[in-house]
Each structure stands twice: as structure tokens, then as C-alpha cells.
């Protein structure tokens, strides 16, 4: 009986890699294989894993590789890719009845939101991630807490479907998830931390906006939930000074749990999943040396080459809203170029009006 290793990326986790992992565990359990989960971005560890979820920059069901980030204009994230693989197997036809939920998870991860319901599963599971106030909590522990909730919810939904065969598994899964005691408790627990974190973020945005030459970049702490602050309805509730500060905020930076440098493009007031100024098109979906080459091409700057074992630590999301590198030079070069994007857009718009 072979022990199976599933590799997925380091914290924070998202609904797509979490649910994809849960589905693969069910698959290997059906074959009586014990499973070990490894959280990593180390290329050698990923290469030696039996299955890989949401990292590794490879999609190949035959070798159990399920990453979507390198697929341009992908319509599916990790959960959808794993479902495609499992759905054709005799004992996994039930996944078809879960498809609506998986589509919502994938759309939320890809930033292709069609309606507010698309974000509900991602938000319900996302609350289990460690927050800025839980620095002593192991992020891996948080992943397994959320994984347990997913497994319990799937079990409950499948049992309920036996009693209510006319209802889809998606409907039963979502109802069971949103009512799960651990989800409700975690949502209540994180609410107060969210308010504290938002206040810290707003103070940092104010300081940036009051500088002689505002950079448009707000440095914050990893885990602070700043995205809702940019919504139109939330902007209206802020003081004029804070409204101006948020409008001037184009990028948010923070250090990762593993020490990397991260940046998020601030959301537009009209759409939380649409960045005001996304990272350049030629960077999106790229990682490793390909990303460094793209940044060099945009900026005209020569950058240090990417060590092969660190290729997964350089990454720009296909949606253009997230960028990460493990070292400072490439990160600062990229961010300096990006801070000029709003100025270039404004100049172009002015020229068009003239």
C-alpha cells in the first residue's frame, strides 16, 4: 500500500486548492492509499510529489498535476481541473452534481465573478486562514481545520442527497457549509479582528496620501482584509481624508509568511475583483525566469536570474491582481514601474480629451 504525497502551495490557502485537495484525498482513499499533504513552493519537492494542486505551473491529469496559473484565460482553477479528472471515473459520477459549486469556487479564484453568490464559498472557507493577529498560529493547522470542514460538509451533503434526490449536491453542499458551526464561529471570531485590521490599513493609507509625493503604495501586514474598503458603499462611509487616501491607493504591499515580497493591485470601487490598475498584461500568468524576463522587458532594467529551485516563488496572477517575488530588487523594480501606470493612463486620457 503506497503512501501518497499531495503537494499544494504555502499559505494562504484558497477555496480552489482546498476543495481540490479534499477531492483528491477521496480519490486516493478509494484506492486505499494513505495521504500526506505538503505545503511548499520548492520546485524539487513539487517534482517528487505524487500529485500537485494549484502550484508547479503544470496541468497534466496523467501525472496528477493540477495547476491552472500558466493557462492563459483559464476558465477553471484547481478544483475544476481535479473535477474534470475524477468525473470520468466510475465511482465519482456524483461530482457532476457538485459542478455549480465548483464553478463558483473557480470564478472567485480567477476573478471572473458573475454575481455576489460566486464569492460566498471562497469567503466561507477563507476565514480559516490565519489573520494578522494570529502570528503564532501555524498556517498549516488552519488549512487542516478548513479541510476538515470541507470533508464534513461533503459527507453531510451526500447523505442529504440520498434523502432528497431532487436537490443538487451543490445546493446541499453550500447550505451545509454556510451553516457549519465551525464556519459560523470563525466568521464571528474574525469580525472584530477585521475591524481592527481595517483601521490599521486606513491609517497607513492616510500616511501615504499625506506624503509630499504620494507613491500610491500602502505597506501593510499580511492577513489584513483591506479589499472591502475599496467598495463604493464602504468608501462613502469614510471621512473625506480617508476617501481621498483610498482613491490614491493603487497597490498594497506586505511580506509573506515565508519572507517573500507581495503586492496586490487595489480594487476598483465598482468591482471588488477588478483592479484599478492591474499588473501589466505581459507579466500575467508568468512565473520564474519568464516573469523576470517580462519585468525586464517592461522596465528596461537588468535583473538577477531566477535560481531554478525558486521558480515557484516568482509569480504574477493571470488576473493581474497579485505579484510576488522572493527578493527585493525585482520586486522594487516592478513596483516602481507600476506606480507610473496611473500617471501614464491619466496622461493618455488627457491627450484624448484634447
N, C-alpha and C positions, 0 to 999 in steps of 0.2 A: 504494500500500500504506500504510494508515493505521497510525501508531504509537498503541498503546492504553495508557492510563494506568489502573492499578488503584490505588485508594486504600484503605488499611486503617489501623487506629488505631496510634498510637505505642506504644512498648514499655511493659510487657512484652507479648509475643505469647502466644497460646494455641493449642491444637491446632485449634480450630474455624476461626479466621481463617487459620491457616497452611495447613490442608488445603483450605479453600475457595479460597484464592488459587492453590494448586497446580492445582486442578481448572479454575479459570478460565483459567489460563495454557495448559492443554491445549486448552481450547476455542478461544481466540484463535489459538493456534499452528496448529490445524486449518484456520483461515481465512487462514493466512499473515500474521498481524498481529504485528509485534514488540510486546513488552510492557514497560512500565516500572512498577515498584512504588513508590508513595509512602506513607510513614508520616506521618500527620498527624491532628490533630483540628480543624484550621482549617476552618470551615464553607464559606468561599468556595472553598478548594482541593478540598474534597469535592464541592461542587456542580459543579465544572468537570471532574471525573474522568469517564472513560468507564464505569467500573464501580467499585462501592463495596462493601467487605466489612466487616461487623461494626462499622460506625460510621455516623453520619449520621441514625440514627433513622428509617429508611425502608425498607420492603420492597416492592419493585416490580420483578418479573423483567423486565417490558417495557423498563424503563430501566436494567436491570442494577444495581439497588440491593438489597443483601442484608444488612440489619441486622435482628436479632431482638429487640433490647433494649426496644423500645417495644411489643412484642406481649405483652399480659398472659397469663400462664400458657402461654407458648410451649412447644411440645414439640420445637422444633428450633432449633439455633443456626445459625451462618453456614454450616457445612459441609452441614447438612441442607437448608437453603434453596437453596444453589447446586446440590446434587444434584437437587432437585426440578426445577429449571430445565433441567439438562442431560439428565436421564434420558429425556425425550421426544424428544431429537434422535437421528437415525438412527445416528450413529457413537458414541453414548455409552450404549448399552443396557447395557454392562458395569458401569455404576455400580450397577445393581440388585444385582449380586453383591458389591458393597462396602458395602451398606447396614448390615449388622450392625456393622461398624467405625464407620461414621458415626454410628449411634445411640449408641454408647458415647462417642464424642467429644462429641456434643451433650449427653448426660446429664451428663457430667463438667462441662461448661461451665455448664450450667443448675443444677447442684447437685441433680439428680434421680437420684442413684446408686441402682441396684437391687442391685448386688453389687460386690465389690472389683475385678472384672475391668473394670468401667466406667471406672476411673481409670488403667488401665495405659498406654493410648496417650497420654493427656494428660501423664502423668508422664514417659514416654519422650521426648516432644518438648519438654516444659517445661524439661528440664535444660539446653537450649541457651541459655536466657535468661541474660543477664549477671547475675552474683551481686554481693553486697555488696562482694566483694574485687576485682571487675573494673571498677572505676570508669573506667579509661582505655579499656576496650573499647567500641567503637561498638555499641549495641544493634541497629542495622540490619544490621551484619555478622553478629551472632548469628542474626537472622531468616533471612538468606540461607543460613547454614550448615544450619539446620534445614530450610529449604525444599529444599535440595539432597538432604538425606536422604529427605524425603518423595517427591521425584521419582524418586530411585534405587529406593526401596522399591516404589513403584507399578509402575515398569518391570519390576523383578525379579518381582513378584507376577504381573503379566500374562503374562510369559514362562513362569513356572512353571505357570500355569493351562493353557497350551497342552499341556504335558506331563502335567498331572494335572487333566483337565476335571471330574472328580467333586468336586474340592475348591473351596470358595467362594473368591472373591477376598479376602474379609475374612480368612479363615483364613491364606492365604498372605501377605497384606499384614502382618498382625500378627506372624507368625513371623519374616518378613524384617526387620521394623522392630526387634523386640526383640533380634535377633541382629546387627544392623548394627554394624560395627566402630566407627563414629563415635559411635553411641549408647552402646555399652558403655564406650568410652574416656571419654566425657563424664560418664557416671554415676560412674565410678571417680574422675575428677578432682574432681567436685563433692562427693563424700562427705566429704572432710576439711574443705572449706570449710563444709559443712553443720554439722559438729560444732562448729567454731569459732563459727559464727553462732548456733547454739542456745545456747551458753554465754553469749554476749553478751546474748541475749534474756532468759535466765533471770536474769542479774544485774540487768537493767533491771526485770524483774518483781518481784524481791526488793525493790529500792529503792522501787518504787511501794507495795508492800504494807506496808512499814515506816514509811510516812509517817503523821503524826498523823491525817490524814483521807485514806485511800486513795481515789484517784479512779476506780480500775478501768480506767484508760487507761495502756497501756505505749507509750512512744515508742521506736521502733526505726529501723533503717537499711533502706531499700528493698532487697529481694533476699534478706533473711534468711529461711530457711524455718522459720517458727515453728509452723505448723499441726499437724505430727505430735506436738508436745509436749503437746497437749491430749487426746490419746487416753488412754483408761482405762489401757491396758497401759503406756504411757510415763509417765503420772502416778505409777504405783506405784513406778517406778524412781528417783523424785526424793526428795530429803530432805524431811522434814516441812515445813520452811520454804518450800521451793520448791513443794511441793504446794499449800500454802495460798496462795502468791502466784499460781499459775496459776488456782486457783479464784476468786480475786478479780479476775483479769484479764477484762474484758468487751469491751474494744476495743483495737485496736493501730493506732497512727498512724505514718506515715512520709512523707517528702517524695518526690514523684515526680521522675523524671529531667528533666522539663520544668519543675520547680519548683512543681507543684501540691501540694495537701494531700490525703492519702489516709487512709482509715480502713477497717479490716477488723473485723467482728464476730467475736469469739473463738468457736471451735467448741465444741460440747458434747462431753463425754468419750465419749458413746455413739455419736456420729455425726460424723465429721470434716467433713461437708458440711451439717451443721445447726447454725446459730449458736445459742449460748446465749440471746442477746438480739439478735435481728435488728433492722435499722433499721425504723422504722415502716412499716406497710402502705401508708399514703397517699404515702410517698416512693418506693416501689419502682417501678422501670421508668421513672421520670421523669428528665428532664434539662433543662438550660437554665432558662428562666424558670418553667416548670412545677414544677421541683424547688424553686426558691427560694420559689415561692408555697406549696408544700406544707409546707416547713420553717417559713415564717412562720405558717401556719395552726396548726401544732402548737405552736410556741413562743410565739406572740403577739408576736414581735419583727419589726420592720420592717427589711428588708434592702435593700441597694443593688440596682438592677435589673441583669439579665444583659445585657451587650453582645451583640448578635446574632452577631457573629463568634466569640464564645466559648461559644456554646450547648453545644457538644460537650464542653466542659471541666467542666461540671456534670453529675453523673450518679450515680444510685443503682441498683445492680444489681437486677433483678426478684427475685432470690433473697434479697434483704435482707442480704447479707453484705459489700457493698462500697459505699463512698461516696467521691466525690472532688469537690473544688471548686478553682478556681484562686486563690481569695483567702481570706484568714484569717478575716474577720468571719463569713461564712456558715458556714464550717467549724466555728469555735469555738462558734457559736450552736447548730448541730446537735449537736455532741458533748456540750455541756453538758446539753442536753435528754435525750440518750441515756443519759448516766450516771445519770439518775434513773429509767430504766426498771426496772433490777433492784430498786430500792427500792420502786417502785410495785407490782411483782409480789409482792414479799415482804409488803408491807402487805395486799394483796388476799388472799393465801393465808392470812395470819394471821386476817383478818376472817372468811374462810370456815370456818376451823377453830373459831373462837369461835361 
